[in-house]
Every structure is written in structure tokens, then in C-alpha cells.
Amino acid sequence: MAKQRYIALDAMRGLTLALMILVNTPGSWSYVYAPLLHADWHGATFTDYIFPFFLFIVGSAMFFSSRSQQGISYSERSLKIFRRTALMFLIGLLLNAYPFTGSIGELRILGVLQRIALAYCACAFIVWLPGKARLAIGAILLLGYWALLNLAADPYSLEGSVVRQFDLALLGADHLWQGKGIAFDPEGLLSTLPSIVNVMLGFEAARVLIGSENKQRAQLQLLGVGIVCILVALLWHPLFPINKSLWTSSFVLLTSGAAILTLLALVQLEKFRAVTPVLKGFSVLGKNPLFIYILSIVWVKTYYLVSIEGVSAYQYIYEQLTLVFNAYNASLVFALLHVALLWLIAWWLDRRNIIISI
């Protein structure tokens, strides 16, 4: 039974990574099917679930690493946590800077890996505490964040949110994402606080699923938790809108509940032999998730350094696909080809038992 659970968790990690690559690598951002785009502000599309799922999986992996380090002193474990946090944050910063042609004065400080690093670091220490203390901290993070945002006159707006004002004061406009036309970072420092709960719930889900002797009861408990999280999120939405950019507490509960239900669905699918090869195929990507994610960013950014017939290699490949497909399908096929390419690299690493830990 334990072996099956490992397959489900690895498969979910690999599936999430495949979807991250898919939505991050369209042939043209002008031609992307709506479900593969983020919600403009309030609400959530299919794509909005992907990053929270990855944080959830980081938490589930933390359960296994924490069990393997029980014989290590707290000081040594703390040092390992800080080292990994610093490494992930630094790599994220370097990814923002690559290909190192921009001004340091306009370098974006935050990003996906940086949020993973900070949320991982906080959760890695929180999980040392007793269960009731962890529950209390999770509630304080979600409710406290709600209270913080409501300090602003227009708490859930792009321009007036405390999230934006905090990042502006601490980092400055030039070091924030500019994708919405003004300085605002969807991976901001303040909005990282509730994202810690995504990681915590991933840890708790793995703890209940793997650590319980009665697997059926554990799965029923998680099913109840997942449904309750989603219902609370939907009921909270009118008061505290579901919003990925602000990473609202309702968004945390919605995506974490969906992640729990997805994990349970994968566990059930393991019972069918016909599905096992598919799950194992996704689990190949789940063996080196952070390395493959980093490689996907570097790979795509490198396209822009290569010129073919007067345009970037990125644009050239997309234009060749438009000779066969319409604009939207060409953009989708471009992304799918990159998922396949990176899967082959992950498969090669797996065949040689190469694990690149980050």
C-alpha cells in the first residue's frame, strides 16, 4: 500500500509540473485558449490551480524528508533548511536575470521559485510543532491575512491593496513585476504568508495518507477535509474574493481542497492496472521537478538569443507550426512539444537514477 501512495504523489507532482510547462510556454501569448490563462483578477481558471498544487506537493514531499531526518539534530536540520531556501531563492533570482542583459536596478526580486523557497522555509519549521499548534498557525495565517488586507480602503483592488503597497515600500517599483501595466507582484512578499498554508496542507495530507494504519478511514477523512475546504472557500468568496494575484485565503482553501481531492483520485486510479503506466509516466517528471522547471525557463529564454531568418528561434518555430495548424492550435502544439521534450530529459535522468536535488 505504501508503494502505491508514493506513485500517486510522484504522479501528481509530475502532472503539475507538466501543466506548469504547458501554460508557461505557448507559441504565442496572443493565441492561448482561455482555460490556459490566469483569471484577470477575481475568480479562478484551470491554470490558477497549478502553482498552488505545486506548493501542496512541496509540502507532501516535506513529510517524507522530515521522517528521514528524525535522527539529525535540530541545528543541523535548520542549517539544511536555510541552505535549501537560499539556494532556491538565488536560482529564482538568477532566472529573472537571465540572459543577464538587463539592468540590476530593474531586476525583479520575486518569482515562483522565490515563493516556493520562502513558503518551504516557513513550513519546514512549523511542522516540527504539535498538531494543534500547526492548526492554530494555519488559522492565524489565513484570518490574519484577511485582516491585513482590510486595512486598506480598497482592499481587493490592484492599485490599492496592502499587498502592492507593502512590496512597493520594501522592494521598490523597479523590482516588481510589471505585467499588469503597473508595479505589482503576484508572488509578493506579503501574499506569501497565506501560501505557507498550501504547503502545510500538503504535509498534513501526506501525513494522514501515509502515516495512518487504516488507509480507508484516512482517505475518507481527507475527502471530508477537501470538500470542507472548497465549501468554506466558496462561502467566503463574497467577503474575501478568490484571487490568485492577491493569493487570498479563500483561494488557498479552494486550491488546497482541490489538491486533496486530486491526490485521492490518483490514489484510486492506482487500483486500475491500465492506468498505472500513465501514472508512472507522469511520475518520471516528478523525480526531478525543480530541476526540470528551471531547465524549462532557461530553455525557453535561450530561444530569444538565437536568430533564424531575422526572428527569434521561439517565433520561428511557432510560425512553422502555423503552416500546419491554426494560430491557437499552433500555440498549443508548441507548448505540448516542449512538455514532451522535457519529459524525455526527465526520462533519461530517471533511467540513469540521476536525482538533482535543489
N, C-alpha and C positions, 0 to 999 in steps of 0.2 A: 504493500500500500504506500509506503514512504517513497518508493521509487516513482510511483505514478505521480505523486504530488510534485516531485522535482520536475518531471516532464511538463506538467501543467504550468508551473511557474516560469520555467525556461521558455516555453512556447508563448506565454503571454508577454514576456519580455521581448522575445524576438518579433512577435506580431506588432507590438507597439513600436519597436524600432523601425520595422518595415514601413509602417504608416507614417512615422516621422519623416523618413526619407521621401516617401511618396508626396506628402503635402509640401515639403520644403524644396522640391526640385521639379517644378513644372517647366515645360518647354518655354512657356510664355505666361507671365503673370496676368496678361490681358485676356487669356483664354483658359480659365480654370472653372471646372464645374463647381456650382455653389456649395455642395457639401464639403468640398476640399478647401474651402476658405474659412477663415475665422469669422465669427459674428462681428459685425461692425462695432457694436458696443454691448448693450444688454442682450441676454439670451445666449444660447449655445448651439453651435453646429456640431456635426460629427467630428470635425477637426479639433474642436476645442477640448475634446476629451483626451487627446493623445498625450500631451505633456503631463497632465495630472496622472494618467495611467503610468507614465514612466516614473514619476515620483513615488507612486504606490509600489511599483516593483522594486525601486531602490530600498524602500522600507522592508519589503519581504525578504530581499537578499540580506539585509542587515540582521534579520533574525538568525539566519544560518551562521553568519560571521560572528555574531555575539556568542553563540553557543560554542564555536570553535576556539574562542579566546577567553573562556572562563578561567583557565589556569594562568592567565597573564595578569600581572599587577595593574592596578588602576592607572598608575603613572605611565606605564608602557602603552597601555591601550589608549590613553588620552593623547600621547605623542603620535601614535599611528593615525588617530582621527584627525588631528590638526595637520599632519603632513599630507594626508589624502585630500583634505579640504583645500589646503593651499595649492596643491598640485592641480586639482580640478579647476579652481578659480583662475590660476595662472594660465592654464591651457585655454580656458574660455576667453580670457583677455587677449591672448595671442591669436586666437581665431578671429576675434574682432579686428585685430590689427593687420592680419594677413590680407594682401601680399606686402605689407609694410611700406606702402607708398603714401599713406595719408599722414596728416599732422597728429602728433601725440596730443596736442591741445584740443583735438576734436575726436579723440578716441572714445568710443562707447565703453564704459566701465562694466556694465552689467550684461546679462545674457542668460541663455538656457543653462549652460554648464555652471555658471556662477550661482544661479538659483539652486541647482542641484547640490552644489558644494555647500552652500550655507544651510539649506534645509537638512541635508545629510548630517552636517556637523551638530546642529541643534538636537536632532532626533537621536543621534548616537549617544548623547549624554542623557537625554530624557528617558530612554528605555532602560537605563540602569535603575530607575526608581520603581517603587512598588506600583501595582496596577491601579490603585485608587489615586495615587499621585499623578500617574500618567493621564488618567481620565480627567482629573481636575485641570491639569495643564492644557490639555486639548480644549476643554470648555473655555478656559480663560483666553486662550489664543483666538478662538472664534468669536466669542462675545466681546472680548476686549478690542478686537479689530473693528467690530461693528461700532463700538462706542467711539473709537478713534476717528473713524471716517465721518461720524456725525458731528464732529467738532467744526466742520466746515459748513458754510451757509448753503452750499450746493454740493452735498457730499458725494453724489454719484455721477458727477459730470466729468468730462475730460479735462477741462480747463481749471475747475475749482476744487478738485479733490485733494484731500490731505496727502494722498499717495504722491501726486505730482509735486505738491509744494515741498514735501519732505525731501524728495530726490533733488529738486532744484536747489534747495538750501544746502544740502550736503555735498552734492556732486557737481552742480552747475549745469546749465542748459546744454553746453557744448559736449558734455559727456553722456548725454541721454539719447535714446532712440528718437528719430525724427520722422518715423513712418506715417504718423497721422497729421503731419503738417506743422506740429508744434513739438516742443521738447516734452516727451512723456515716455516713460519706460514701462512696458508691460511686465518686465521682470524686475521691477523696482525693489528697493531695499525694504520699505515698509510692507509692501504687499507680499514679501517673502514670509512674513510671520504666519499667516494662515496656511501657506503651502507646507509648512512643517507638519501640519495635521494630515496632509495627504500621505506623507512618509510614515507618520506614526500609525495610521490605519493600515497601511501595507504591512508594517511589522506585526500589528495585532492580528491581522488576517492570517498571516503565515504561522504565528504562534498558536492560534486556535486550531488551524487546519492540520498542522504537523504535530503539535505538541499534545493534542487530545488523543486518548486511547480509543474513545468512542467516535469514530470518524463520521458516522451518520449524524449523530447528535451535533457534532461540531459544524457540519455543513448546514444543518437546519438553523443553528444559532447564527451563522454568518448570513444565511439567507434572510433571516429576520432583520439583522443589522443593516444589510444592504438596502432592503425595502424601506426601513425606517429612515435611513439617511436620505433617500430620494424623496420620500414624502415630506420630511421636515424641510428639505431644500425648496420644494415646490410651494409649501405653505409659507415659507419665509420670503420667497421671491417678491411678493408685493411690497414688503417692508425693506428688504435688503436684496436688491436685484441680483440675479445670477449674471455674473460679469467676469469673463476671463481676464480682461485687461487690468481690472482692479483686483482680481483674484479674491472675490468676495467669499465670505464664509458659506453662503448658500451654494456658491459654485464648488467649494471644497466638498460639501456634503453630497451634492449631486454627482460629481465625478467619482468620488470615493465609493459611493453606493453602487454606481455603475461598474466600477473596477472590481468590487467584491462579487457582483453577480456574474461578471465576465469570467473571473477566475473559477467560480463554481461551475459555470457552463463548460469550461475547458476540462475541469476535473471529471465531469460527467461524460464528456466526449471521449475520454481515455478508455472508457469501457468498450468502445467500438473499435475493433481491430482495423477496420477500413480507414479510420481517421488517424490512427497512430502515426503512419508515415508523414501525414501533413503536420501534425504537432511536432514531430521530431525535426521536420524541415524548418519550421519556424524557430525551434529551439537552437538550431545552428547559429542563427543570428544572435540569440540570447546568450551565447557563451562569451562573446567579446563586445557587449553592447556599447560601452562608452568609446572604445577604440573605433568601432565601425561608424558610430555617429560622427566622431571627429574627422575620420577619413572622408566621410560623405561631404562635409563642409569644405575641407581642403580641396577635394577633388573638383567640386563644382566651381569654387573660386578660381582654381587654376585654369579652367576653361577660358576665363576672361583675359588671361595673359597670352593666350595662343590665338593668332590671327589666321583665318583661312579665307581667301578671296575677299579680303577687305573687311571682314566682320569677325567677331569673336567666335571661337570654336563652339561655344554654347549656342549662339544664334544660328550658326551654320548647320549644326546637327538638327536643330528644330526645323529650320527651313527645308531641309531634305525630307523630314518626316511629313511636312505639309504637302509634299508632292504626292503622297500616298493617302494621307488622312485629312479630314477637315481640321480646322485650327484647334478646336477643343480636344479632339481625339489625338492629334499630333502632340499636344502638350501633355496629355495623359500618358501616351505611349513613351514619350521622353522620360517621364518620371518612373514608369514601370521598368524601363530598360536599366535605369540606374539602381533600382531596388534589386533587380536580377544580378547586375554586375557586382554589387556589394555583397549579395548573398553568396556568390561564387567565391569571393575573397574570404568571407566568414567560413564557408565550407572548407576551403583549403587550409585555413588555420585549424579548424576542428579536426580534420583528417590527420594533422600532424601534432595534435594535442597541444597546440600553442594557445596559451591564455595570456593576454596582455592586460595586466591589472592596472587600473588607474584609480 
